[in-house]
Amino acid sequence: MNDTDVVVGVDGSPSSKAALRWALDQARLTKARLRAVIAWEVPTFTGWGAGAHQDFGAAAGKLLGESVREALGYDPPPDVEVLEVVLPGHPAQVLIDQSAHAALLVVGSRGHGGFAGTLLGSVSQLCLQHAHCPVLVVRGKR
């Protein structure tokens, strides 16, 4: 980890892809690395049997890679180092922990889950309240 990194939370939603694009521009301007982070948890509804045979970490990594390539282009940006980080845990807590070693945390205003009518998702709200660095919330296209 590098205290000058721009960290961006990714969940595959349009809002998180907009956050990825904004974070890439900021990393370019500040000559920082871009650390794209996705968090995963075993869903509580799976129980022991259904979830035990699934690799949630691998699925999260695949979603992260697809989201990064879709948002930033299929060729890696030549001027910014992009790290893809897959971590277990609640998304808000993972991003808050990552913010302890970052210059900026960028999140989308609403990701997957929650209520469609909310203006700010629970993860972005928790990050705003508890992050260890400045936080920027990007609103996706309506």
Backbone torsions as a table, in degrees:
resi	resn	phi	psi	omega
1	MET	NA	152.2	-176.9
2	ASN	-134.4	129.7	-176.3
3	ASP	-67.8	-4.4	176.5
4	THR	-102.8	1.5	-179.2
5	ASP	-65.1	148.6	166.5
6	VAL	-98.3	118.1	-179.0
7	VAL	-100.7	135.6	178.2
8	VAL	-131.0	132.6	177.4
9	GLY	-83.4	134.8	-176.7
10	VAL	-127.4	135.4	173.3
11	ASP	-137.8	7.7	179.1
12	GLY	89.6	-7.1	-179.2
13	SER	-75.9	158.6	175.8
14	PRO	-56.0	-36.8	179.5
15	SER	-65.0	-40.1	179.8
16	SER	-72.5	-29.4	176.0
17	LYS	-70.5	-36.4	174.1
18	ALA	-64.5	-38.9	177.2
19	ALA	-63.7	-39.4	176.7
20	LEU	-59.7	-45.9	-179.6
21	ARG	-64.2	-42.2	179.5
22	TRP	-64.7	-44.1	-178.8
23	ALA	-63.1	-37.3	177.0
24	LEU	-61.8	-45.0	178.4
25	ASP	-60.8	-41.8	179.8
26	GLN	-66.4	-41.3	178.0
27	ALA	-61.8	-39.2	176.4
28	ARG	-61.0	-48.0	-177.2
29	LEU	-63.2	-36.1	-175.8
30	THR	-99.2	1.1	-178.4
31	LYS	56.5	43.1	-178.9
32	ALA	-106.7	166.3	170.2
33	ARG	-81.2	153.2	174.3
34	LEU	-107.1	120.8	179.2
35	ARG	-109.9	103.0	178.5
36	ALA	-88.0	122.4	-172.0
37	VAL	-121.1	132.3	171.1
38	ILE	-124.5	141.1	178.2
39	ALA	-114.6	152.5	179.3
40	TRP	-139.8	151.0	175.3
41	GLU	-138.0	154.2	171.3
42	VAL	-75.1	121.7	-179.5
43	PRO	-59.9	141.3	-177.6
44	THR	-67.5	-25.2	-177.4
45	PHE	-78.3	-8.9	-177.1
46	THR	-77.0	-27.2	-176.2
47	GLY	68.6	-171.6	-177.8
48	TRP	-74.4	-39.5	-173.0
49	GLY	-73.4	-52.1	-172.7
50	ALA	-69.6	-39.8	-175.2
51	GLY	-83.1	-17.4	-173.8
52	ALA	-66.0	-24.6	-175.5
53	HIS	-99.7	3.6	-179.4
54	GLN	-105.1	144.0	176.7
55	ASP	-101.8	90.9	-176.1
56	PHE	-66.3	-33.1	177.7
57	GLY	-63.6	-43.4	178.9
58	ALA	-65.7	-40.7	178.7
59	ALA	-64.4	-40.4	177.9
60	ALA	-64.4	-41.7	178.7
61	GLY	-62.6	-39.0	177.6
62	LYS	-65.1	-44.8	178.3
63	LEU	-62.4	-40.6	178.6
64	LEU	-61.8	-49.0	-179.8
65	GLY	-59.8	-44.1	178.5
66	GLU	-63.5	-41.1	-179.5
67	SER	-65.8	-42.8	179.4
68	VAL	-62.7	-46.6	-178.7
69	ARG	-66.8	-38.6	179.1
70	GLU	-67.3	-42.0	-176.3
71	ALA	-77.9	-37.9	-172.5
72	LEU	-104.1	-9.5	-177.4
73	GLY	106.5	157.1	-174.4
74	TYR	-81.3	-15.7	172.6
75	ASP	-99.3	133.6	-179.9
76	PRO	-59.9	140.8	177.9
77	PRO	-63.3	130.2	-175.0
78	PRO	-72.2	-20.1	-172.5
79	ASP	-105.0	-0.8	-179.2
80	VAL	-136.0	129.8	174.1
81	GLU	-79.0	124.8	-179.8
82	VAL	-112.5	119.4	177.1
83	LEU	-104.0	135.8	175.7
84	GLU	-107.0	120.6	-174.0
85	VAL	-121.2	125.1	178.5
86	VAL	-114.1	121.5	-177.0
87	LEU	-133.0	143.0	175.4
88	PRO	-78.0	146.9	175.5
89	GLY	133.7	174.1	177.3
90	HIS	-68.5	134.7	-175.3
91	PRO	-53.3	-43.8	-178.9
92	ALA	-63.3	-45.2	-178.2
93	GLN	-66.4	-40.0	178.2
94	VAL	-60.8	-46.2	-179.5
95	LEU	-67.4	-38.4	177.0
96	ILE	-62.4	-44.4	177.3
97	ASP	-61.4	-42.9	179.1
98	GLN	-65.1	-30.1	-178.6
99	SER	-67.5	-18.0	178.6
100	ALA	-65.9	-19.5	-179.7
101	HIS	-127.4	52.6	-178.1
102	ALA	-148.7	155.1	174.3
103	ALA	-84.9	-28.4	-176.3
104	LEU	-155.7	141.6	173.2
105	LEU	-113.7	127.4	179.9
106	VAL	-117.7	129.1	178.6
107	VAL	-134.8	157.7	173.3
108	GLY	-80.0	159.0	-177.9
109	SER	-72.7	-31.7	178.3
110	ARG	-147.2	131.5	177.1
111	GLY	-107.6	-155.5	176.4
112	HIS	-76.2	141.3	179.8
113	GLY	97.6	178.9	179.2
114	GLY	77.1	-163.3	-178.5
115	PHE	-104.7	135.7	-175.4
116	ALA	-60.9	-27.2	-177.1
117	GLY	-84.3	-6.8	-177.2
118	THR	-73.6	143.8	-179.7
119	LEU	-82.7	-30.3	-178.1
120	LEU	-136.3	127.3	-178.5
121	GLY	-71.9	164.3	-177.9
122	SER	-65.9	-36.1	179.5
123	VAL	-66.0	-47.7	-179.7
124	SER	-64.4	-37.3	179.4
125	GLN	-66.0	-43.8	177.5
126	LEU	-63.7	-38.2	177.7
127	CYS	-64.1	-42.9	177.8
128	LEU	-59.4	-37.4	-175.8
129	GLN	-81.0	-28.8	-168.7
130	HIS	-126.0	-2.7	-177.0
131	ALA	-65.1	155.4	-178.7
132	HIS	-94.6	3.3	-179.8
133	CYS	-143.2	172.7	175.3
134	PRO	-59.2	148.5	-179.1
135	VAL	-124.7	135.7	173.9
136	LEU	-118.4	129.0	178.1
137	VAL	-105.3	121.4	-178.9
138	VAL	-100.5	128.3	174.9
139	ARG	-91.1	130.7	178.6
140	GLY	-76.8	173.7	176.9
141	LYS	-65.9	143.4	178.6
142	ARG	-82.7	NA	NA
